[in-house]
Amino acid sequence: MTKQTIVKKILVSSAVVMMLSACGTTTSDRALSGAGIGAGVGAVGSALTGGSPLTGALVGGAVGGAAGGLTKQSDVNLGKPVWR
């Protein structure tokens, strides 16, 4: 797999995380849901590209958590989180 292909897959995974990163109305709910979704997408994306799923989960969780915590409910709203 070429470096360019890996970068494209990482960018697509990041875009998915950004779009799916926010469930809930509070900042903490949004950050938690974003981190969970990001970790899952990062682990799967990294495994598919031949990387370490643990590293992918850590990076995806950090990006998803940040995206969820920094967005507002009016920006992205996927509804009530499962734990509420």
Backbone as CSV, one residue per row, in Angstrom:
resi,resn,N_x,N_y,N_z,CA_x,CA_y,CA_z,C_x,C_y,C_z
1,MET,0.848,-1.167,0.000,0.000,0.000,0.000,0.903,1.243,0.000
2,THR,0.595,2.179,-0.862,1.434,3.368,-0.964,1.110,4.368,0.137
3,LYS,2.057,5.246,0.357,1.871,6.276,1.379,0.682,7.170,1.028
4,GLN,0.502,7.465,-0.245,-0.600,8.324,-0.683,-1.955,7.661,-0.393
5,THR,-2.057,6.365,-0.597,-3.292,5.643,-0.308,-3.596,5.672,1.180
6,ILE,-2.570,5.482,2.005,-2.758,5.513,3.450,-3.227,6.884,3.898
7,VAL,-2.625,7.944,3.362,-3.020,9.304,3.725,-4.470,9.561,3.327
8,LYS,-4.880,9.102,2.165,-6.271,9.268,1.727,-7.228,8.559,2.674
9,LYS,-6.883,7.350,3.097,-7.754,6.603,4.001,-7.833,7.286,5.368
10,ILE,-6.719,7.844,5.810,-6.727,8.568,7.086,-7.607,9.808,6.978
11,LEU,-7.522,10.529,5.879,-8.355,11.718,5.689,-9.837,11.362,5.626
12,VAL,-10.167,10.288,4.956,-11.566,9.860,4.883,-12.052,9.455,6.270
13,SER,-11.228,8.710,7.004,-11.603,8.315,8.367,-11.794,9.535,9.250
14,SER,-10.926,10.525,9.108,-11.049,11.748,9.895,-12.336,12.488,9.567
15,ALA,-12.696,12.516,8.295,-13.941,13.177,7.891,-15.147,12.456,8.489
16,VAL,-15.115,11.132,8.499,-16.213,10.360,9.085,-16.321,10.654,10.573
17,VAL,-15.182,10.691,11.249,-15.174,10.994,12.685,-15.769,12.371,12.929
18,MET,-15.377,13.353,12.133,-15.894,14.710,12.311,-17.407,14.750,12.113
19,MET,-17.919,13.992,11.145,-19.356,14.016,10.885,-20.142,13.276,11.957
20,LEU,-19.551,12.267,12.568,-20.277,11.432,13.518,-19.907,11.692,14.969
21,SER,-19.198,12.757,15.233,-18.582,12.896,16.545,-19.463,13.492,17.622
22,ALA,-20.684,13.796,17.367,-21.412,14.558,18.367,-22.816,14.044,18.630
23,CYS,-22.934,13.263,19.669,-24.238,12.880,20.193,-24.390,13.562,21.541
24,GLY,-25.548,14.078,21.819,-25.796,14.675,23.116,-25.840,16.185,23.067
25,THR,-26.269,16.748,24.186,-26.410,18.196,24.251,-25.309,18.863,25.066
26,THR,-24.715,18.146,26.004,-23.659,18.753,26.818,-22.304,18.533,26.157
27,THR,-21.363,19.374,26.509,-20.018,19.257,25.954,-19.397,17.913,26.312
28,SER,-19.607,17.462,27.543,-19.008,16.184,27.944,-19.638,15.002,27.201
29,ASP,-20.945,15.029,26.995,-21.600,13.964,26.223,-21.049,13.927,24.802
30,ARG,-20.906,15.084,24.219,-20.426,15.164,22.850,-18.977,14.708,22.744
31,ALA,-18.151,15.077,23.712,-16.747,14.658,23.711,-16.636,13.148,23.915
32,LEU,-17.427,12.595,24.840,-17.387,11.145,25.078,-17.850,10.351,23.864
33,SER,-18.948,10.769,23.263,-19.436,10.040,22.096,-18.459,10.185,20.929
34,GLY,-17.898,11.356,20.776,-16.910,11.568,19.717,-15.674,10.710,19.912
35,ALA,-15.212,10.613,21.156,-14.037,9.788,21.440,-14.317,8.312,21.165
36,GLY,-15.501,7.857,21.538,-15.854,6.456,21.294,-15.951,6.132,19.817
37,ILE,-16.635,6.982,19.092,-16.776,6.773,17.648,-15.416,6.885,16.970
38,GLY,-14.644,7.886,17.370,-13.317,8.086,16.781,-12.384,6.923,17.038
39,ALA,-12.429,6.374,18.244,-11.578,5.235,18.574,-11.938,4.024,17.712
40,GLY,-13.229,3.797,17.529,-13.660,2.674,16.694,-13.245,2.837,15.243
41,VAL,-13.494,4.020,14.701,-13.129,4.283,13.312,-11.612,4.235,13.136
42,GLY,-10.892,4.802,14.111,-9.431,4.792,14.025,-8.854,3.393,14.079
43,ALA,-9.382,2.546,14.950,-8.887,1.175,15.066,-9.144,0.385,13.782
44,VAL,-10.354,0.500,13.263,-10.690,-0.227,12.032,-9.890,0.316,10.852
45,GLY,-9.829,1.635,10.734,-9.079,2.241,9.630,-7.609,1.879,9.666
46,SER,-7.035,1.877,10.845,-5.627,1.536,10.977,-5.385,0.061,10.663
47,ALA,-6.280,-0.789,11.114,-6.139,-2.216,10.822,-6.242,-2.484,9.320
48,LEU,-7.133,-1.757,8.638,-7.300,-1.939,7.197,-6.103,-1.436,6.403
49,THR,-5.393,-0.459,6.934,-4.245,0.091,6.220,-2.940,-0.582,6.609
50,GLY,-3.009,-1.590,7.476,-1.806,-2.308,7.852,-1.079,-1.699,9.035
51,GLY,-1.689,-0.750,9.704,-1.073,-0.105,10.861,-1.493,-0.780,12.149
52,SER,-1.150,-0.159,13.238,-1.495,-0.679,14.549,-2.893,-0.216,14.941
53,PRO,-3.821,-1.138,15.205,-5.161,-0.746,15.622,-5.162,0.061,16.922
54,LEU,-4.233,-0.235,17.829,-4.163,0.513,19.083,-3.791,1.972,18.822
55,THR,-2.815,2.187,17.968,-2.432,3.563,17.622,-3.582,4.273,16.925
56,GLY,-4.251,3.582,16.007,-5.405,4.161,15.316,-6.513,4.529,16.280
57,ALA,-6.750,3.662,17.276,-7.790,3.938,18.263,-7.424,5.147,19.114
58,LEU,-6.165,5.257,19.496,-5.740,6.406,20.302,-5.868,7.717,19.535
59,VAL,-5.395,7.710,18.305,-5.467,8.934,17.483,-6.923,9.262,17.155
60,GLY,-7.688,8.264,16.747,-9.100,8.479,16.422,-9.899,8.952,17.621
61,GLY,-9.613,8.382,18.782,-10.296,8.811,20.002,-9.992,10.251,20.354
62,ALA,-8.733,10.638,20.183,-8.350,12.025,20.478,-9.007,12.999,19.501
63,VAL,-8.985,12.663,18.218,-9.594,13.539,17.206,-11.111,13.604,17.399
64,GLY,-11.732,12.455,17.615,-13.189,12.421,17.808,-13.622,13.147,19.067
65,GLY,-12.868,12.961,20.152,-13.186,13.657,21.397,-13.067,15.154,21.261
66,ALA,-12.017,15.587,20.579,-11.834,17.026,20.351,-12.950,17.575,19.468
67,ALA,-13.279,16.846,18.407,-14.348,17.310,17.505,-15.684,17.379,18.235
68,GLY,-15.984,16.379,19.036,-17.236,16.388,19.782,-17.280,17.485,20.820
69,GLY,-16.169,17.722,21.490,-16.121,18.752,22.517,-16.119,20.163,21.973
70,LEU,-15.631,20.328,20.753,-15.519,21.666,20.174,-16.702,22.064,19.295
71,THR,-17.567,21.114,18.976,-18.742,21.463,18.175,-19.926,21.732,19.086
72,LYS,-20.892,22.434,18.534,-22.122,22.746,19.272,-23.242,21.859,18.761
73,GLN,-24.282,21.738,19.558,-25.411,20.907,19.152,-26.010,21.409,17.840
74,SER,-25.966,22.706,17.612,-26.522,23.253,16.375,-25.643,22.935,15.162
75,ASP,-24.355,22.598,15.389,-23.461,22.238,14.286,-23.722,20.822,13.801
76,VAL,-23.700,19.877,14.732,-23.912,18.467,14.426,-24.743,17.888,15.553
77,ASN,-25.843,17.229,15.217,-26.688,16.653,16.259,-27.157,15.279,15.831
78,LEU,-26.656,14.247,16.506,-27.064,12.871,16.204,-28.067,12.351,17.217
79,GLY,-28.584,13.249,18.041,-29.607,12.842,18.985,-29.056,12.529,20.366
80,LYS,-29.906,11.918,21.158,-29.590,11.602,22.540,-28.572,10.464,22.595
81,PRO,-27.535,10.575,23.446,-26.561,9.486,23.552,-27.191,8.246,24.193
82,VAL,-26.607,7.111,23.932,-27.131,5.836,24.404,-27.187,5.788,25.930
83,TRP,-26.232,6.400,26.598,-26.160,6.312,28.062,-27.119,7.257,28.771
84,ARG,-27.902,8.042,28.086,-28.869,8.965,28.723,-30.262,8.413,28.631
